[in-house]
Amino acid sequence: MGRIHNFSAGPAVLPLPVLEQARDDMVDYKGSGLSVMEMSHRSKEYLEIITNAEALLRELMGIPANYKVLFLQGGATLQFAMVPMNLVDDPENQTADYVITGAWSKKALEEARKVLKNTHVAASSAAEKFTRIPRQDEWQLSGPRPAFVHITTNNTIYGTEYSYTPDTGDIPLVADASSNILSRPVDVNRFGLIYAGAQKNLGPSGVTVVIVREDLVGLRPNANLPVMLDYKPHVENGSMLNTPPTYAIYILGLVLQWVKAQGGVNAIETRNLRKAEKLYGAIDGSNGFYACPVKVDSRSRMNAPFILANDALTETFLAEAKKAGLSQLKGHRSVGGMRASMYNALPEESVDALVEFMAGFAQRNG
């Protein structure tokens, strides 16, 4: 079989050097005689793995010293509940505000409503079928001091992404950055908490990164939260309150090494911009054969949805694309059409191959 170009929305493509290193380490990690999957998380070898992973993440993202880094389980979905459980110190009276830009921000709000008495939708693009990101001047906060404001920085299903970092002043800004973390530089100081499932840009599924400002840890000392849902014991135990997802963290560390070897996040962003420009250019330059439903200023660099003017050709497009080695292009079931996910590890030549295929398909069927 020839080369496969993997446009999966997640779990997503991993850098080839990472897979090759993992292959080489599989049965004997650095002469230890053990696979990472079978060594103790308290061993010297594994402590070095998790310590180096945190140090690399701090370096690549410029994470300040007054922020804690956690490697947790449960995916970003568990954070939908953990965030309000930990950051709202007076659940009976305080309100948490949410900006709704797609399916995952809706799910985050739904989970918050299970643990909070008061939630508020500060803005939503639902009426426009989530085809754009609301401007901050459209937001209407619940009051001068909500407990936090929650955003989803990139929306995998609908293909929208924040092109700006909201300014919430002293109100903690919380971001689900699962699908665009490490794809562009971010000023961590602008956020109270950032969380991200690893399976888009950071590594395999199974580990979730949480970056939380230290003053937001332990806000509810008398809440008697379940221990696994309380950030404080996770911080106090260095992400080892229980056995962490050891192998997923090991792969995450390899991915971070790869990002650094590419030149860091700035270099990654430059390449991501080129990939997005090529694909959106092909869509916009197709004389209407292809179309992207997302407003131009809200288009995601990570996930590009597109449709055909003649929807009857969609299944033909997907079948022929698969034969050409272009994998996982089917759009989400709630949207239809096609979706090309262009995470950090997707090679630029994969986008080139897709653009070339799209041009040929349009020529044959236009």
C-alpha positions as CSV (number, residue, x, y, z in Angstrom):
1,M,0.0,0.0,0.0
2,G,1.2,3.5,-0.8
3,R,1.5,6.3,1.6
4,I,-1.6,7.3,3.6
5,H,-2.3,10.9,4.2
6,N,-4.2,11.0,7.5
7,F,-6.7,13.8,7.9
8,S,-8.4,12.3,11.0
9,A,-9.9,14.8,13.4
10,G,-8.7,12.7,16.3
11,P,-7.1,10.6,17.4
12,A,-4.9,12.1,14.8
13,V,-1.7,11.7,12.9
14,L,1.5,11.5,15.0
15,P,5.0,12.6,13.7
16,L,6.7,9.7,12.0
17,P,9.9,10.2,14.0
18,V,7.9,9.8,17.2
19,L,6.4,6.5,16.0
20,E,9.8,5.3,15.0
21,Q,11.3,6.2,18.4
22,A,8.5,4.5,20.2
23,R,9.0,1.4,18.0
24,D,12.7,1.3,18.9
25,D,11.9,1.7,22.6
26,M,9.0,-0.7,22.7
27,V,10.6,-3.7,24.4
28,D,13.7,-2.0,25.9
29,Y,13.6,1.6,26.9
30,K,17.2,3.0,26.9
31,G,18.7,-0.2,28.1
32,S,16.5,-0.6,31.1
33,G,15.3,-4.0,29.8
34,L,11.7,-2.8,30.2
35,S,9.1,-1.3,28.0
36,V,7.7,2.0,29.3
37,M,4.3,0.3,29.4
38,E,5.5,-2.2,32.1
39,M,7.8,0.0,34.3
40,S,6.8,1.4,37.6
41,H,5.6,5.0,37.5
42,R,7.8,5.6,40.6
43,S,11.0,4.3,38.9
44,K,13.9,6.5,38.2
45,E,13.4,6.0,34.4
46,Y,9.8,7.0,34.4
47,L,10.2,10.0,36.8
48,E,12.7,11.3,34.2
49,I,10.1,10.8,31.4
50,I,7.3,12.7,33.2
51,T,9.6,15.4,34.5
52,N,11.1,16.1,31.1
53,A,7.7,16.2,29.5
54,E,6.5,18.9,31.9
55,A,9.8,20.9,31.4
56,L,9.5,20.7,27.6
57,L,5.8,21.8,27.7
58,R,6.7,24.7,30.0
59,E,9.6,25.7,27.6
60,L,7.6,25.5,24.4
61,M,4.5,27.3,25.7
62,G,6.4,29.8,27.9
63,I,4.4,28.6,31.0
64,P,5.1,30.9,34.0
65,A,6.3,29.5,37.3
66,N,3.1,30.4,39.0
67,Y,1.1,27.9,36.8
68,K,0.9,24.2,37.6
69,V,1.0,21.6,34.9
70,L,-1.0,18.4,35.4
71,F,-1.2,15.2,33.3
72,L,-4.6,13.8,34.0
73,Q,-7.1,11.1,32.7
74,G,-10.7,11.3,31.7
75,G,-10.2,13.4,28.5
76,A,-11.3,17.0,28.1
77,T,-14.8,15.8,28.9
78,L,-13.9,15.2,32.6
79,Q,-12.6,18.8,32.7
80,F,-16.1,20.0,31.8
81,A,-17.1,19.1,35.3
82,M,-13.8,19.5,37.1
83,V,-13.4,23.1,36.1
84,P,-16.7,24.4,37.7
85,M,-16.3,22.1,40.7
86,N,-12.9,23.6,41.4
87,L,-13.1,27.2,40.2
88,V,-16.5,28.2,41.7
89,D,-15.8,28.7,45.4
90,D,-19.5,29.7,46.1
91,P,-21.6,27.4,43.9
92,E,-24.9,28.8,45.5
93,N,-24.2,32.4,44.5
94,Q,-21.5,32.6,41.9
95,T,-22.1,32.3,38.2
96,A,-19.9,30.7,35.5
97,D,-20.1,32.2,32.0
98,Y,-19.8,30.2,28.8
99,V,-19.3,31.3,25.1
100,I,-21.0,28.7,22.9
101,T,-19.4,28.1,19.6
102,G,-20.1,24.4,18.9
103,A,-20.8,20.9,20.2
104,W,-18.0,20.8,22.7
105,S,-18.7,24.1,24.4
106,K,-22.4,23.0,24.6
107,K,-21.3,19.8,26.3
108,A,-19.1,21.8,28.7
109,L,-22.0,24.0,29.6
110,E,-24.3,20.9,30.1
111,E,-21.8,19.4,32.5
112,A,-21.4,22.6,34.4
113,R,-25.1,22.8,34.9
114,K,-25.0,19.5,36.7
115,V,-22.7,20.9,39.4
116,L,-23.6,24.6,39.6
117,K,-26.7,26.4,40.4
118,N,-25.9,29.4,38.2
119,T,-24.5,29.3,34.7
120,H,-24.8,31.9,31.9
121,V,-24.4,32.0,28.2
122,A,-22.3,35.1,27.4
123,A,-22.5,34.7,23.7
124,S,-23.4,32.0,21.1
125,S,-23.2,31.5,17.4
126,A,-25.8,28.7,17.4
127,A,-28.3,30.8,15.4
128,E,-25.7,31.0,12.6
129,K,-25.1,27.2,12.8
130,F,-21.7,27.8,14.4
131,T,-20.2,29.3,11.3
132,R,-18.3,32.0,13.1
133,I,-16.7,33.0,16.4
134,P,-18.5,35.8,18.2
135,R,-16.5,39.0,18.7
136,Q,-15.8,40.0,22.2
137,D,-17.9,43.2,21.9
138,E,-20.9,40.8,21.4
139,W,-20.4,39.2,24.8
140,Q,-22.8,39.9,27.6
141,L,-21.3,38.7,30.9
142,S,-23.6,37.7,33.8
143,G,-22.2,40.6,35.8
144,P,-19.0,42.3,36.8
145,R,-17.5,39.2,38.5
146,P,-18.4,35.8,37.2
147,A,-16.3,32.9,38.6
148,F,-14.8,32.4,35.2
149,V,-15.5,32.7,31.5
150,H,-15.1,29.5,29.4
151,I,-14.3,29.3,25.7
152,T,-13.4,26.5,23.3
153,T,-10.5,27.9,21.3
154,N,-11.0,25.6,18.2
155,N,-14.1,23.8,17.1
156,T,-13.3,20.5,15.3
157,I,-16.7,19.8,14.0
158,Y,-17.6,23.2,12.6
159,G,-14.1,24.4,11.7
160,T,-14.0,27.6,13.6
161,E,-11.2,29.0,15.7
162,Y,-10.6,32.1,17.8
163,S,-8.3,34.5,16.0
164,Y,-8.0,36.6,19.2
165,T,-7.4,36.0,22.9
166,P,-10.3,37.5,24.8
167,D,-9.5,40.0,27.5
168,T,-11.4,39.2,30.6
169,G,-9.4,41.3,33.0
170,D,-9.4,39.9,36.5
171,I,-12.0,37.3,35.6
172,P,-10.2,33.9,35.0
173,L,-10.4,32.9,31.4
174,V,-10.7,29.1,31.0
175,A,-10.0,27.5,27.6
176,D,-10.6,24.1,26.2
177,A,-7.7,24.1,23.8
178,S,-7.8,20.4,22.9
179,S,-7.6,20.8,19.1
180,N,-5.2,23.7,18.6
181,I,-2.8,23.7,21.6
182,L,0.8,24.1,20.5
183,S,-0.3,25.1,17.0
184,R,0.4,28.8,17.6
185,P,2.0,30.9,20.3
186,V,-0.2,31.6,23.3
187,D,0.3,34.0,26.2
188,V,-0.5,31.7,29.1
189,N,-0.7,34.7,31.4
190,R,-4.0,35.7,29.7
191,F,-5.7,32.5,31.0
192,G,-6.6,31.2,34.4
193,L,-6.7,27.6,33.2
194,I,-6.1,25.8,29.9
195,Y,-7.0,22.2,29.3
196,A,-6.5,19.9,26.3
197,G,-7.0,16.3,25.4
198,A,-3.8,15.1,23.9
199,Q,-5.1,13.2,20.9
200,K,-5.0,16.1,18.4
201,N,-1.6,17.9,18.7
202,L,0.1,16.5,21.8
203,G,0.1,12.7,21.5
204,P,-2.3,9.7,21.8
205,S,-5.6,9.6,23.6
206,G,-5.5,8.8,27.3
207,V,-3.8,11.8,28.8
208,T,-5.2,15.3,29.3
209,V,-3.0,18.3,30.0
210,V,-4.2,20.9,32.5
211,I,-2.4,24.2,33.0
212,V,-3.8,26.0,36.0
213,R,-2.7,29.2,37.8
214,E,-1.7,28.3,41.3
215,D,-4.2,30.8,43.0
216,L,-7.0,28.8,41.4
217,V,-6.0,25.6,43.1
218,G,-7.6,24.7,46.4
219,L,-10.4,27.3,46.2
220,R,-12.8,25.0,48.0
221,P,-11.0,23.4,50.9
222,N,-14.3,22.5,52.7
223,A,-16.1,21.2,49.6
224,N,-15.1,17.6,50.2
225,L,-14.7,17.0,46.5
226,P,-14.0,13.4,45.4
227,V,-10.2,13.2,45.5
228,M,-9.8,12.5,41.8
229,L,-11.9,15.6,40.9
230,D,-9.9,18.0,43.0
231,Y,-6.9,19.8,41.4
232,K,-5.1,20.3,44.7
233,P,-4.2,16.7,45.5
234,H,-3.1,16.2,41.9
235,V,-0.8,19.2,42.2
236,E,0.5,18.1,45.5
237,N,1.3,14.6,44.1
238,G,2.9,15.8,40.9
239,S,0.2,14.1,38.7
240,M,0.8,10.9,40.5
241,L,-2.2,10.8,42.9
242,N,-2.8,7.4,41.3
243,T,-1.0,5.6,38.5
244,P,-0.9,8.1,35.6
245,P,-1.3,7.2,31.9
246,T,2.3,6.4,31.7
247,Y,2.7,5.4,28.0
248,A,0.6,8.2,26.8
249,I,2.7,10.7,28.7
250,Y,5.9,9.1,27.3
251,I,4.5,9.6,23.7
252,L,3.5,13.1,24.6
253,G,7.1,13.8,25.7
254,L,8.4,12.5,22.3
255,V,5.9,14.8,20.5
256,L,7.2,17.8,22.5
257,Q,10.8,16.8,21.6
258,W,9.7,16.8,17.9
259,V,8.0,20.2,18.2
260,K,11.2,21.6,19.6
261,A,13.3,20.0,16.9
262,Q,11.0,21.7,14.3
263,G,12.0,25.1,15.7
264,G,9.3,25.4,18.4
265,V,5.8,26.7,18.3
266,N,6.6,29.7,16.0
267,A,8.0,27.4,13.3
268,I,5.0,25.1,13.7
269,E,2.6,28.1,13.3
270,T,4.4,29.2,10.1
271,R,3.9,25.7,8.6
272,N,0.3,25.5,9.8
273,L,-0.4,28.9,8.1
274,R,1.0,27.6,4.8
275,K,-1.1,24.4,5.0
276,A,-4.3,26.3,5.7
277,E,-3.7,28.9,3.0
278,K,-3.1,26.2,0.5
279,L,-6.4,24.3,1.3
280,Y,-8.6,27.3,1.7
281,G,-7.1,28.8,-1.5
282,A,-8.1,25.6,-3.4
283,I,-11.6,25.8,-2.0
284,D,-12.1,29.5,-2.7
285,G,-10.5,29.3,-6.1
286,S,-12.6,26.5,-7.4
287,N,-15.3,28.7,-9.0
288,G,-17.9,27.4,-6.6
289,F,-17.2,23.7,-7.1
290,Y,-16.1,23.6,-3.4
291,A,-17.3,25.9,-0.6
292,C,-16.4,26.4,3.0
293,P,-19.4,27.3,5.2
294,V,-17.3,29.1,7.8
295,K,-16.9,32.9,7.8
296,V,-13.4,33.8,6.6
297,D,-12.3,35.5,9.8
298,S,-13.3,32.5,11.9
299,R,-11.7,29.8,9.8
300,S,-9.8,27.2,11.7
301,R,-6.2,26.3,10.8
302,M,-6.7,22.9,12.2
303,N,-10.0,21.7,10.8
304,A,-11.3,22.8,7.4
305,P,-14.8,21.7,6.5
306,F,-15.9,22.0,2.9
307,I,-18.8,20.9,0.7
308,L,-19.5,20.3,-2.9
309,A,-21.9,22.4,-4.9
310,N,-23.3,19.1,-6.1
311,D,-23.8,17.1,-2.9
312,A,-24.6,14.0,-5.0
313,L,-20.8,13.8,-5.7
314,T,-19.8,13.7,-2.1
315,E,-19.7,9.9,-1.7
316,T,-17.8,9.7,-5.0
317,F,-15.3,12.3,-3.8
318,L,-14.7,10.4,-0.6
319,A,-14.4,7.0,-2.3
320,E,-11.9,8.3,-4.9
321,A,-10.0,10.2,-2.2
322,K,-9.6,7.1,-0.2
323,K,-8.2,5.2,-3.2
324,A,-5.7,8.0,-3.7
325,G,-4.5,7.6,-0.1
326,L,-6.4,10.5,1.3
327,S,-7.8,9.1,4.5
328,Q,-10.4,10.3,7.1
329,L,-11.9,13.1,5.0
330,K,-15.6,12.5,5.8
331,G,-17.2,15.4,7.6
332,H,-18.8,15.0,11.0
333,R,-22.2,13.3,10.9
334,S,-23.9,16.4,12.2
335,V,-22.4,18.6,9.4
336,G,-21.8,16.3,6.4
337,G,-19.5,17.1,3.5
338,M,-15.8,16.8,4.0
339,R,-13.4,17.9,6.7
340,A,-9.6,18.0,6.5
341,S,-7.9,18.1,9.8
342,M,-4.4,19.7,9.5
343,Y,-2.8,19.2,13.0
344,N,0.8,19.9,13.7
345,A,2.0,16.5,12.6
346,L,0.3,16.4,9.3
347,P,3.0,16.9,6.7
348,E,2.6,19.8,4.2
349,E,2.9,17.3,1.4
350,S,-0.3,15.7,2.6
351,V,-2.1,19.0,2.0
352,D,-0.4,19.3,-1.4
353,A,-1.7,15.9,-2.3
354,L,-5.2,16.8,-1.2
355,V,-5.2,20.1,-3.2
356,E,-3.9,18.3,-6.3
357,F,-6.7,15.6,-5.9
358,M,-9.3,18.3,-5.5
359,A,-8.3,20.1,-8.6
360,G,-8.4,16.8,-10.6
361,F,-11.8,15.8,-9.2
362,A,-13.2,19.2,-10.1
363,Q,-11.8,19.0,-13.6
364,R,-13.3,15.5,-14.1
365,N,-16.7,16.4,-12.6
366,G,-17.1,20.1,-13.1
